[in-house]
Amino acid sequence: MDADFAEALDAELVVALDAVHPDVMLDAEVIITLDAVRPQPVASLLLPAPVAPLLLPAPMAVSQPWVPQEGWRIHASTLEDDVTFEIKIHVENHDYCSTRKSEKMKSASKSWICDKVTDWLREDPSRGTKELQGKLKDKYKVLIPYKRVWIGRELALNNLFGDWDDSFDKLYSWKAEVEKRSPGSIVSIDHMTFKETKRFTRLFVALKPCVDGFLAGCMPYLAIDSTHLTGKYRGQLATACAVDGHSWLYPVVFGVIDSKTSENWVWFMEN
């Protein structure tokens, strides 16, 4: 008999017999003998001499098919992606397993969440984690932990708009491209050095077409203000706006500063 087959037999061997028979031949080398006298049969595996018989512990279990209790029913179907299942009918009138449900869904992965919220964020990138958590619950009937939804949201935003850190690293390339494509434009980037690493602090942008439009067709009026940035990195979006011939606001220059301080406003105006 094959040694690997013999090693695979252990105390958890389950034999299903339609009818009890003293000797049942399984193959040319394996014979399982049941002692009909004992209420709990003992199985012995007869091996070719001189190997001694291998005794298996009693009792030997007989497998039984699981039959659902009358009244229990579950019905599910796939969604449009042919991967996700939606349970539409679940009658919990059975006692074969626990019917306790966790209040939060633990099996929804961050990649699954990213895939489901991408379209919602493409329509409105400002959707918060709490709103996305509610929309997932309404559509898929699962309550996913807040932190996991936040991670999935960050992955989706990175896929749509790129990574935050990569965007900062490309600032100087963007500056060079703007000055190349729009001669006369001004892009000023200020940074600080921390542990031999450049850290962005503030930005000023004046596009040549906007400046020319202000000089050619706007009223001699310039308003300066800033508003809060609500992304991953906080700060202020500063602008200088004029009023055109239709009495509409006309953006002339803009910039990014960390806070409304005299130093930042002086730097913005000097540029």
C-alpha positions in Angstrom: 0.0 0.0 0.0 1.2 3.5 -0.8 2.9 5.0 2.3 1.4 8.5 1.6 -2.1 7.0 1.7 -1.4 5.3 5.0 -0.1 8.5 6.5 -3.2 10.3 5.4 -5.4 8.1 7.6 -5.8 9.4 11.1 -8.2 9.5 14.0 -10.6 11.7 12.0 -11.3 9.0 9.4 -15.0 9.0 8.5 -16.5 6.0 6.8 -20.1 6.0 5.4 -21.7 2.6 4.9 -25.1 2.0 3.3 -25.3 -1.3 5.0 -23.1 -2.8 7.8 -21.1 -5.8 6.5 -18.4 -7.7 8.3 -15.8 -7.3 5.6 -15.9 -4.5 3.0 -13.2 -4.6 0.3 -12.1 -1.0 -0.6 -9.2 -2.0 -2.9 -6.6 -4.7 -3.4 -4.6 -3.7 -0.3 -7.0 -2.1 2.2 -9.7 -4.0 4.2 -11.8 -2.3 6.9 -13.1 -4.8 9.4 -16.0 -3.9 11.6 -16.5 -5.7 14.9 -20.3 -6.1 14.9 -20.3 -7.2 18.6 -19.3 -3.9 20.0 -21.8 -1.0 20.0 -18.9 1.3 18.9 -17.0 -0.5 16.0 -13.3 -0.6 15.9 -11.6 -0.3 12.5 -8.4 -2.1 11.7 -6.3 -1.5 8.6 -4.8 -4.8 7.4 -1.4 -4.2 5.9 0.9 -6.7 4.1 3.2 -8.6 6.4 5.4 -8.0 8.2 3.7 -4.6 9.0 1.4 -4.8 12.0 -2.3 -3.8 11.7 -3.0 -0.1 12.3 -5.8 0.4 14.8 -8.0 3.4 14.4 -9.7 5.0 17.5 -13.4 4.2 18.1 -16.0 5.3 17.5 -16.1 5.8 13.7 -18.5 8.5 12.7 -20.9 8.1 9.9 -21.4 11.3 7.8 -25.0 12.5 7.4 -26.2 15.0 4.9 -27.4 18.4 6.2 -31.1 19.0 5.7 -32.5 22.5 6.2 -35.3 23.0 8.6 -38.8 23.5 7.2 -39.5 27.2 6.7 -35.9 28.3 6.2 -35.1 29.9 2.9 -32.5 32.1 1.4 -32.4 33.6 -2.1 -29.6 35.6 -3.7 -28.6 36.8 -7.1 -25.6 38.5 -8.7 -25.4 42.2 -9.4 -24.3 43.9 -12.6 -20.6 43.3 -11.9 -21.2 39.5 -11.8 -19.1 39.3 -8.7 -21.2 40.8 -5.9 -24.2 38.8 -4.6 -27.2 40.5 -3.1 -29.4 38.5 -0.7 -33.0 39.3 -1.5 -34.9 36.9 0.7 -33.6 35.4 4.0 -36.1 33.6 6.3 -34.2 33.0 9.6 -36.6 30.3 10.9 -34.0 27.7 11.6 -31.7 26.5 14.5 -28.9 24.7 12.7 -26.5 27.6 13.1 -26.4 30.9 15.0 -28.5 33.6 13.6 -26.7 36.4 15.4 -25.6 39.1 13.2 -22.7 41.5 13.7 -23.7 45.2 13.6 -20.8 45.9 11.2 -19.7 44.2 8.1 -16.2 42.8 8.6 -15.6 41.1 5.2 -15.8 44.1 2.9 -12.3 44.9 1.8 -10.9 48.3 1.1 -10.4 47.5 -2.6 -14.1 46.5 -2.8 -15.1 49.8 -1.1 -12.8 51.7 -3.5 -14.5 50.2 -6.5 -18.0 50.9 -5.3 -17.4 54.6 -4.3 -15.3 55.6 -7.3 -18.3 56.7 -9.4 -19.8 58.7 -6.5 -16.5 60.5 -5.9 -16.1 61.2 -9.6 -19.4 63.0 -9.5 -18.6 64.9 -6.3 -15.1 64.5 -4.9 -16.2 66.4 -1.8 -18.3 63.5 -0.5 -17.3 62.7 3.0 -16.7 59.3 4.6 -19.9 59.4 6.6 -22.0 60.1 3.5 -20.3 57.3 1.6 -20.9 54.9 4.6 -24.6 55.7 4.4 -24.8 55.3 0.7 -23.1 51.9 0.9 -25.6 50.8 3.6 -28.5 52.0 1.5 -27.4 50.2 -1.6 -25.8 47.0 -0.3 -27.5 46.7 3.0 -24.3 46.4 5.0 -22.8 48.7 7.7 -19.1 49.0 7.1 -16.8 50.4 9.8 -16.0 54.1 9.3 -12.2 53.7 9.2 -12.4 51.1 6.4 -14.7 53.4 4.4 -12.2 56.2 4.9 -9.4 54.0 3.6 -11.4 53.0 0.6 -12.3 56.6 -0.1 -8.6 57.6 0.0 -7.8 54.8 -2.5 -10.5 55.9 -4.8 -9.4 59.6 -4.7 -5.8 58.5 -5.4 -6.9 56.5 -8.4 -9.0 59.5 -9.7 -6.7 62.4 -9.0 -3.3 61.0 -8.1 -1.4 60.8 -4.8 -1.1 64.0 -2.7 2.7 63.5 -2.2 3.3 62.8 -5.8 1.4 66.0 -6.7 3.7 68.1 -4.5 6.8 66.4 -6.0 5.6 67.5 -9.5 5.1 71.2 -8.6 8.3 72.4 -10.1 7.7 70.4 -13.3 4.3 72.0 -13.5 5.9 75.5 -13.0 8.3 74.9 -15.8 5.5 73.7 -18.1 3.3 76.7 -17.4 6.1 79.1 -18.1 7.0 77.3 -21.3 3.4 77.1 -22.6 2.4 80.6 -21.5 5.4 83.0 -21.7 5.1 85.9 -19.4 3.3 83.9 -16.7 4.7 84.0 -13.1 4.8 80.9 -10.9 6.5 81.3 -7.6 7.0 78.4 -5.2 8.3 78.9 -1.7 9.5 76.0 0.4 11.5 75.2 3.6 14.1 72.5 4.2 13.5 70.1 7.0 15.9 67.2 7.6 17.4 67.7 4.2 13.9 67.4 2.6 12.1 70.3 0.8 8.7 71.1 2.4 6.1 73.1 0.5 5.0 76.3 2.2 3.3 78.6 -0.3 2.5 79.2 -4.0 1.8 82.2 -6.2 0.4 82.0 -9.8 -0.2 84.8 -12.3 -1.2 83.6 -15.7 -0.3 86.1 -18.5 -3.7 86.0 -20.3 -5.5 86.8 -17.0 -3.1 89.7 -16.3 -3.6 91.0 -19.9 -7.4 90.8 -19.5 -7.3 92.8 -16.3 -5.2 95.6 -17.9 -7.3 95.7 -21.0 -10.9 95.4 -19.9 -11.5 95.5 -16.2 -12.3 98.3 -13.8 -9.4 99.8 -11.8 -10.4 97.7 -8.8 -8.7 94.8 -7.1 -10.1 92.8 -4.2 -7.9 90.4 -2.2 -9.2 87.6 0.0 -8.7 84.0 0.9 -10.7 80.9 1.8 -10.0 77.7 3.7 -8.7 74.6 2.0 -10.4 71.4 3.2 -8.3 68.7 1.7 -5.7 66.5 3.3 -3.3 69.4 3.9 -4.9 72.5 5.3 -4.2 76.1 4.3 -5.7 79.1 2.5 -6.5 79.7 -1.1 -5.7 83.4 -1.7 -7.0 85.3 -4.7 -6.9 88.8 -6.2 -10.1 89.5 -8.2 -11.2 92.4 -10.3 -14.6 93.4 -11.9 -15.0 93.2 -15.7 -17.2 95.2 -18.0 -20.3 93.0 -17.2 -19.7 93.7 -13.4 -18.7 90.0 -12.9 -15.8 88.9 -10.8 -12.6 88.4 -12.8 -9.8 86.3 -11.2 -6.4 87.9 -11.9 -3.9 85.9 -9.7 -4.2 83.2 -7.1 -2.0 81.4 -4.6 -1.8 79.0 -1.7 -0.6 80.1 1.8 -0.6 78.2 5.1 -2.5 80.9 7.1 -3.6 84.5 7.0 -0.5 86.2 8.4 1.1 89.6 7.6 4.2 87.8 6.3 2.1 85.7 3.9 0.1 88.7 2.6 3.3 90.7 2.0 4.9 87.8 0.1 1.7 87.4 -2.0 1.5 91.1 -2.8 5.2 91.4 -3.7 4.8 88.7 -6.3 
